[in-house]
Amino acid sequence: MTFLWPQCLLLLFLLPLVLRWSIAGQTQTLRVIRCALFVLLVVLLARPVWKQMEPGLDVWVCVDRSASIDAEGLSSQSELLKLLSRSSNRGQYDRIALVTFGRSASLVQEPVETAVSIPDDLPAAEHASDIARALELVAERRLKTRRSRVVLLSDGLYTGRDPLAADVLATLGGMPVWVRSLEKSGAEDVAAGEVTPPQQAVTAAAYLVRFSVDSAMQAEARVRLSRPGRILFYQTVKLNPGANPFVVRDIADSEGTLEYTLTVDRENDPRPENNRSVGLLRVVSSPRVLVVGMQQQEGILDQLLRKSAIPFDRKLAGQVDFSAAKLSPYRVVILENMPLDKIGDRAVSSLALAVSRGICGLVVTGGKNSFGQGGYHKSALDPVLPVTMELREEQRRGMLALVTVLDRSGSMMAPVSGGKTKMDLADAATAEAVKLLSPTDQVSVIAVDSAEHVVVPLVRADDTRKLVDTIMRIESMGGGIFVKTGLDAAAREIRKSKLPTRHILIFADAADSEEQDGCLDLATELVGEGITVGVIALGTEGDCDAGFLKDLAATGKGEIYFTTSAGELPRMFSQQVIRISRRGFVGEETGTKGLPDLVRLKLPGFSIGPSVGGYSLSSLRPGASCALMTADDYAAPVVSFWQKGRASVAAVTAEVDGPNTGALFNWKHSPQMLINLVRLVAAGIQSGQGKATVISDRGHAQIAFEFEPEQAQKLRSRTLSVELLPPQDSCEIDDIDPVKTESGTPFGQSITTAATLPKRSVALTWISPTIAVADADLDTPGHYLPVLNLDNGKVLKAPAATMPYSPEFMPTGNVSGQKRLAMLAEVTGGTTLVSADDVFDQEGLDAEQRYAPMDPWVLIPLLLLFLLEVAQRRLGLLPDRIMNRSSR
């Protein structure tokens, strides 16, 4: 035991004075109690502590993994961690811990005495850098019985609370913070500020667009403000320190969404990431239709819309941003014979999210590029369509032998969301492909790592339940995928079949496909026997083995699909099976017959409908309406529609404009039927009444809704929340569920893909009798659409909330990140890190970290003696034996 303030012990020299202190009638026992009280009080003032520190030093390395750290900074972090681990000054008991932070902080490695490195599978960089949370996490997890020090590797750009705030520093408890700045010079930064057009405008009416440019000093820069089809401002301007405001006048010449783009160009600007900003303007008039097709030139559908005075835009898939904010001005989106791989996984998810939330309606038309052959089965759009590509038993015709080769190497152990692995999703995707087969088809499944494993020998696909159960048990067992070994095994299995259509489907890692020699020769040999080879590759076309896999598919006369999202596998497996089996599209002239639901399209009932040159084969979902169906044995829906929740969707499985249109428009009612179908879908999109405004600033949005008094009075009795629909790039496919048969009986395990719907609901707070507001943080750059759900399926759409770039790069005045880090080190007693060897120097650490306080052990007897003194003085509980002896 020792004392923090030993000088207080000098007060014990006053003890004789205490002994002499006497009051008339005072007993010697009372004097002894008071002397003991005095001694304990002096000991308490001297702050007794127990020296119980463990040997060694804990170094908590906090690594910034946000978007503002470039490749050079990431490399510096890894190198410094290696130097710390190998430092010659590191003692036997010195430990290193690793904390990473972005939007939140995570303890990646508890303190260990061994080497520490940054894992390769850390999540992607986030558009946030919460330094304060990282420091608090260290304070929570450190042991007070060990000396501790923080090493912060960051650029000093932060989001969330200021790391220099008093409450953050207090949590450190005297722990010093050593810093290493990874910042590119930012003292002379020039940044694009806010672009604020009106939140809404009408066509042919003038309005003002305000924007600003932020500068840390006096400078010159070239500033450009533009929108599609027009440059509004473009000149070199002189900038003063701070915000430099500008304003221009504009007139919207068409309905829809206008995106204003502000760019700032300055030579040698240290932070080009914040040189571009955007703002959205919603131009309203009559509701518009967006036609997304494979060709730019107008066709039959465009002519029908124009003739019916329905305003529309035609665009290619690559020209469309499918975020809810950009789709908000459109009442209906039409996908005309559109394959989903031309749109992209995230865009499809974003479109599905907008449709399911009632932002816009959807019409899908058929053809060889649409529905089953277009990859709609098990896609994000699948659940909202009134038809399913899960065919009825009588529709499953054809004779197909399918051999699937699955990669089950070590990389397939990697986790995905939902507590699953990539292997789980590959199994589920294979199960979905098997479900599409008919009882007369044949199937084999082979798992490959460093050897072949025939999980399902070639058998008839007449017991789907058993096959699915077997496939779902395939697990990743390590090793690497040997493609030639798998292809040899597949060739042996497929050659056992005599069916007319035989196909080998290889699932492989585009970055880890070994044993390539001889594969192309074998594929050529198989093609000569009438056997095709297709590939699904997990990765990108830029991966090291992607070229080989593309050559393998081309040589095998099959198709190849690349994906980085494991959730897309079911769609891709299903698409290959549908295309190979030729069950997705019936390309022959087929008659149709009308059904009673033609009346809902304002047409009289017809027993005989138009003839179509071809149609996408599908089945009607329970609860959907069908106005027209084929007159052949398939009895498949041709025109169907439904209202599912807030989603209003229609499917026209016939090809409206193309080589398989046939005699569809020889029927005089066809044009009116299609136009009324579009109007029916549009009528299903219900807009609520109210006025909405949005203010966006530094990754934060405040949404305000103003209602009429009577409406507000009704709404105040409900719990209201605003759903924030994210940008297109934030939507993903990733959702695993048990699969059900047509009768609803669950069997096996499979995958149902749907748009991952970010749970970004923010509660509304009433600030006046008619106004309610909500505050929300924006996760990633882009446009967000706030949506308020009202009664009867109606939605009230607010103007878009925009985060132009990561809030880390927002202008911070003259305080650079490097200066902020230096200030943090100074106030905590740390320093700027120069050498890794210096980190393990234990001099200068706060003494309170090295001792455990013993104040309670002194305070408790002190209080007990005080109570005894009071009791003795008032009641005389203890006899004064010393006084009795002296009297004798």
PyMOL commands that set and color helices and strands:
alter all, ss='L'
color gray80, all
select helices_A, chain A and resi 6-20+28-45+71-85+131-141+166-172+272-274+300-307+317-319+324-327+340-342+345-356+371-374+382-384+393-395+410-413+417-419+422-435+464-471+483-494+519-528+546-555+566-581+596-601+664-666+670-683+709-715+728-730+791-793+807-809+817-828+836-840+847-849+855-875+881-887
alter helices_A, ss='H'
color red, helices_A
select strands_A, chain A and resi 2-3+48-50+57-64+95-101+105-112+147-154+177-181+190-196+200-202+206-215+219-227+230-239+242-251+256-265+276-284+288-293+312-316+330-336+361-365+387-388+400-407+415-416+420-421+442-448+452-460+481-482+501-509+513-514+531-538+557-563+585-586+592-594+615-616+619-620+625-630+637-644+647-652+691-697+700-706+721-725+736-737+750-751+761-763+765-766+771-777+782-789+795-797+801-803+852-853
alter strands_A, ss='S'
color yellow, strands_A
deselect
rebuild
show_as cartoon
